[in-house]
Amino acid sequence: MSTYTIKCSCHSVSKTFVQKETHFVHVLKDIDLEVRENEFLVLLGPGQSGKSTLLRIIAGLERPSTGEVKLNGKPVDGPGPDRSMVFQTYTLFPWRTVQANVEMGPKFRGISKEDRRRIGQKCIDLVGLNGFESAFPHQLSGGMKQRVGLARAYANSPEVLLLDEPFGQLDAQTRYLMEQEVLRIWETEKRTVIFVTNNVDEALYLGDRVVILEGKLPGQIRTINEILLPRPRERNSKPFLELRKKIIELTKLTL
């Protein structure tokens, strides 16, 4: 029997937002989830299923109303350098170069200029942006901007990488290329990855496991699916298409 090291866990996590003092929105209910060390875990669900809120709670950007999140067995009580997040929108500083954007985390942590330059260059090389160190965000394509976001996340040397629909704004071809890239980067520099998407094909292409959330609030886990397809995965292969059909039936998502 296989054994796993648990990197991150959610225990009975629920989240309720208060609007206008008297209106309550129940976003998550009783989430129990264990994330394995170095696995690529995908949270799959339609819009308004609470998956991004769950990611923000793991990141420490939101606090659960009830329940607890633990990282390495210790409670999460806020953001920390052990977690880095990549958002759907491009959150780069437009007045800073690629190199300067990537080095922001090490700079905030007080790392010397020489060391953060070395770290930044390593991460820029990792995401395939060598030669664009002096470029500004407005000079980059959408895919390149998200590569900068990934490089900046890796520059913090996080134990857990959190990605919130990072390719949602990209065209189909660029999205597919970025999915390949994020797998290449993950296989090169292993981290625990939690990836949010509403796209079934993307979930099956990327994930070791796919956690399906209910398509209505409050978000609850419907099923957790082990994806046993070998890598690299072929989207037009019979096993992939059969699994895709099964997951679509479970989620009722349309692509």
C-alpha positions as CSV (number, residue, x, y, z in Angstrom):
1,M,0.0,0.0,0.0
2,S,1.3,3.4,-0.9
3,T,2.0,5.9,1.9
4,Y,1.9,9.7,1.6
5,T,3.3,12.6,3.5
6,I,0.5,15.1,4.1
7,K,1.7,18.6,3.3
8,C,-1.5,20.6,3.9
9,S,-4.9,19.7,5.4
10,C,-8.4,21.3,5.8
11,H,-10.5,20.2,8.7
12,S,-14.2,21.0,8.7
13,V,-13.5,24.3,6.9
14,S,-16.6,26.5,6.4
15,K,-16.8,30.1,5.3
16,T,-19.6,32.6,5.6
17,F,-19.4,36.2,4.4
18,V,-21.6,38.9,6.0
19,Q,-23.1,41.5,3.6
20,K,-24.9,44.6,4.9
21,E,-24.9,43.2,8.4
22,T,-28.0,41.2,8.0
23,H,-27.3,39.2,4.8
24,F,-25.1,36.1,5.0
25,V,-23.6,34.2,2.1
26,H,-22.5,30.7,2.9
27,V,-19.6,30.0,0.5
28,L,-18.0,26.8,1.9
29,K,-19.3,24.0,4.1
30,D,-17.4,21.3,6.0
31,I,-14.4,20.9,3.7
32,D,-12.2,18.0,4.7
33,L,-9.2,17.6,2.5
34,E,-5.6,16.3,2.7
35,V,-3.1,17.5,0.2
36,R,-0.1,15.3,-0.4
37,E,3.5,16.5,-0.5
38,N,4.7,17.4,-4.1
39,E,1.3,16.4,-5.6
40,F,-0.5,18.4,-8.3
41,L,-4.0,18.7,-6.9
42,V,-6.8,20.3,-8.9
43,L,-9.9,21.9,-7.5
44,L,-12.6,21.7,-10.2
45,G,-16.0,23.3,-10.2
46,P,-18.1,25.9,-11.9
47,G,-18.2,29.5,-11.0
48,Q,-19.7,30.3,-7.6
49,S,-18.7,26.9,-6.1
50,G,-16.3,28.3,-3.5
51,K,-13.0,26.9,-5.0
52,S,-11.2,30.3,-5.1
53,T,-12.3,31.1,-1.6
54,L,-10.9,27.8,-0.4
55,L,-7.6,28.6,-2.1
56,R,-7.5,32.0,-0.4
57,I,-8.1,30.4,3.0
58,I,-5.2,28.0,2.4
59,A,-3.1,31.0,1.3
60,G,-4.0,32.7,4.6
61,L,-5.7,35.6,2.7
62,E,-9.1,34.7,4.3
63,R,-9.9,33.1,7.6
64,P,-12.4,30.2,7.8
65,S,-15.5,30.9,9.7
66,T,-15.2,27.5,11.3
67,G,-12.6,24.7,11.0
68,E,-8.9,24.9,10.5
69,V,-6.2,24.7,7.8
70,K,-2.8,23.2,8.7
71,L,0.5,23.3,6.8
72,N,3.1,20.7,8.0
73,G,0.8,20.0,10.9
74,K,0.8,23.6,12.1
75,P,-2.3,25.9,11.9
76,V,-2.4,28.5,9.2
77,D,-3.1,31.9,10.7
78,G,-2.2,34.2,7.8
79,P,0.0,34.5,4.7
80,G,3.5,33.2,4.8
81,P,6.6,32.6,2.6
82,D,5.8,28.9,2.7
83,R,2.9,29.6,0.2
84,S,2.9,31.6,-3.0
85,M,-0.1,32.4,-5.1
86,V,-0.6,33.1,-8.8
87,F,-3.8,34.9,-9.7
88,Q,-6.0,34.9,-12.8
89,T,-5.4,38.6,-13.3
90,Y,-1.8,39.8,-14.0
91,T,-0.6,41.2,-10.7
92,L,2.7,42.5,-11.9
93,F,4.1,46.0,-11.1
94,P,3.9,47.8,-14.5
95,W,6.7,50.2,-13.7
96,R,9.2,47.3,-12.9
97,T,11.1,45.1,-15.3
98,V,10.7,41.3,-15.4
99,Q,13.8,40.9,-13.3
100,A,12.6,43.4,-10.7
101,N,9.1,41.9,-10.5
102,V,10.6,38.4,-10.0
103,E,13.0,39.7,-7.3
104,M,10.3,41.4,-5.2
105,G,9.8,38.5,-2.8
106,P,13.5,38.0,-2.0
107,K,13.8,41.8,-1.7
108,F,11.0,42.0,0.9
109,R,12.7,39.2,2.8
110,G,15.9,41.2,3.1
111,I,18.0,39.0,0.8
112,S,21.1,40.7,-0.6
113,K,21.1,42.2,-4.0
114,E,23.6,39.7,-5.3
115,D,21.7,36.7,-4.0
116,R,18.3,37.9,-5.2
117,R,19.7,38.6,-8.6
118,R,20.9,35.0,-8.7
119,I,17.5,33.7,-7.4
120,G,15.6,35.8,-9.9
121,Q,17.7,34.7,-12.9
122,K,17.3,31.1,-11.9
123,C,13.5,31.5,-11.9
124,I,13.4,33.5,-15.1
125,D,15.4,30.7,-16.8
126,L,13.1,28.1,-15.3
127,V,10.0,29.7,-16.9
128,G,11.7,30.2,-20.2
129,L,12.0,34.0,-20.2
130,N,15.8,34.3,-20.6
131,G,16.5,37.4,-22.6
132,F,13.4,39.3,-21.3
133,E,14.9,40.4,-18.0
134,S,14.8,44.1,-18.9
135,A,11.3,44.0,-20.5
136,F,8.3,45.7,-18.9
137,P,4.9,44.1,-18.5
138,H,3.3,46.1,-21.2
139,Q,5.8,44.6,-23.7
140,L,4.8,41.0,-22.8
141,S,2.0,38.8,-24.1
142,G,-0.5,37.4,-21.7
143,G,1.3,34.0,-21.5
144,M,4.6,35.7,-20.8
145,K,3.0,37.8,-18.0
146,Q,1.8,34.6,-16.4
147,R,5.3,33.1,-16.8
148,V,6.6,36.1,-14.8
149,G,4.0,35.4,-12.2
150,L,5.1,31.8,-11.9
151,A,8.8,32.9,-11.7
152,R,7.9,35.4,-9.0
153,A,6.1,32.7,-7.0
154,Y,9.0,30.3,-7.3
155,A,11.5,33.0,-6.3
156,N,10.0,32.8,-2.8
157,S,10.9,29.1,-2.7
158,P,7.4,28.2,-1.4
159,E,6.5,24.8,-0.1
160,V,3.0,25.1,-1.6
161,L,2.2,26.8,-4.9
162,L,-1.4,28.1,-5.3
163,L,-2.8,28.9,-8.7
164,D,-6.2,30.5,-9.1
165,E,-7.4,29.9,-12.7
166,P,-4.1,31.4,-13.9
167,F,-4.8,30.7,-17.6
168,G,-8.4,31.8,-17.7
169,Q,-7.7,35.0,-19.6
170,L,-5.6,33.3,-22.3
171,D,-6.6,32.2,-25.7
172,A,-7.0,28.5,-26.3
173,Q,-3.6,27.9,-27.9
174,T,-1.7,29.9,-25.4
175,R,-3.6,28.2,-22.6
176,Y,-2.6,24.8,-23.8
177,L,1.1,25.8,-24.1
178,M,1.0,27.2,-20.6
179,E,-0.5,24.0,-19.2
180,Q,2.4,22.2,-20.8
181,E,4.8,24.7,-19.3
182,V,3.4,24.6,-15.8
183,L,3.8,20.8,-15.8
184,R,7.4,21.1,-17.1
185,I,8.2,23.6,-14.3
186,W,6.5,21.4,-11.6
187,E,8.5,18.4,-12.8
188,T,11.7,20.4,-12.7
189,E,11.2,22.1,-9.4
190,K,8.8,19.9,-7.4
191,R,6.4,21.6,-5.1
192,T,3.0,20.8,-3.7
193,V,0.6,22.5,-6.2
194,I,-3.1,23.4,-5.7
195,F,-4.6,24.5,-9.0
196,V,-8.1,26.0,-9.4
197,T,-10.0,25.6,-12.7
198,N,-13.5,25.3,-14.1
199,N,-12.2,23.4,-17.2
200,V,-12.5,19.6,-17.2
201,D,-9.8,19.1,-19.9
202,E,-7.3,21.2,-18.0
203,A,-8.0,19.4,-14.7
204,L,-7.5,16.0,-16.2
205,Y,-4.4,17.0,-18.1
206,L,-2.7,18.5,-15.0
207,G,-3.9,16.8,-11.9
208,D,-2.7,13.8,-9.9
209,R,-6.0,14.1,-8.2
210,V,-9.1,16.2,-9.1
211,V,-11.4,17.4,-6.3
212,I,-14.8,18.2,-7.6
213,L,-16.8,20.8,-5.8
214,E,-20.6,21.1,-5.9
215,G,-22.0,23.5,-8.5
216,K,-23.9,25.6,-5.9
217,L,-23.2,27.5,-2.7
218,P,-22.2,26.5,-0.1
219,G,-19.3,24.7,-1.8
220,Q,-18.9,21.1,-0.7
221,I,-16.6,18.3,-1.9
222,R,-18.6,16.0,-4.2
223,T,-15.9,13.5,-5.1
224,I,-12.1,13.2,-5.1
225,N,-10.8,11.4,-8.2
226,E,-7.3,9.8,-8.6
227,I,-6.1,10.5,-12.1
228,L,-4.1,7.4,-13.0
229,L,-3.3,8.3,-16.6
230,P,0.4,8.2,-17.4
231,R,2.2,11.4,-18.2
232,P,2.6,13.0,-20.7
233,R,-1.2,12.8,-21.3
234,E,-2.8,12.7,-24.7
235,R,-6.1,14.5,-24.7
236,N,-7.4,12.6,-27.7
237,S,-6.5,9.1,-26.3
238,K,-9.3,6.7,-25.5
239,P,-8.6,6.6,-21.7
240,F,-8.5,10.4,-21.5
241,L,-11.8,10.8,-23.4
242,E,-13.5,8.1,-21.3
243,L,-12.4,9.8,-18.1
244,R,-13.4,13.2,-19.4
245,K,-16.9,11.8,-20.1
246,K,-17.2,10.4,-16.6
247,I,-16.0,13.7,-15.0
248,I,-18.4,15.8,-17.1
249,E,-21.3,13.6,-16.0
250,L,-20.2,14.2,-12.4
251,T,-19.8,17.9,-12.7
252,K,-22.4,18.8,-15.4
253,L,-19.8,21.4,-16.6
254,T,-19.8,22.6,-20.2
255,L,-16.5,23.5,-21.7
